[in-house]
């Protein structure tokens, strides 16, 4: 049941991101796109775990994979928050769009440019309860990572007869 909760949360967050993009007109910056990818990957790990119904060892494996994905997403979100809190004179210049970078650069160079951030990543256009989109993303990555570890911790060991 806990893994299904993870799937639902990831799907809801992705759905809300699509709502903000297509209904409210907020275009995602490159760091937002990578956070979405992390939520997709985390949701897939939770979905596979929900379908599998693992015992202790399997739950630990899912916790490790999901934890790595959640930590990566949290790192990207933390970088995004840092960019949003830079003084205006220290914000990097806006770079090319993600689709352009995918066409023009090797994957490693594209990742380097995206993770360094740009001016568009420093904009904090939407807030809820004082947190921006990457703030909420960071919170949910941490909570979902904790959920996966908790599920692995409480899972009973398989008994042998």
KAUR-V534722 format. One record per helix or strand of 3 or more residues. SS is the DSSP state (~ for helix, > for strand). FROM is the first residue (numbers start at 1). LEN is the number of residues. If there is no record, write none. Layout:
BEGIN
{{SS FROM LEN} {SS FROM LEN}}
END
This chain:
BEGIN
{{~ 2 21} {~ 30 23} {~ 56 29} {~ 88 3} {~ 98 7} {~ 107 10} {~ 119 4} {~ 133 22}}
END
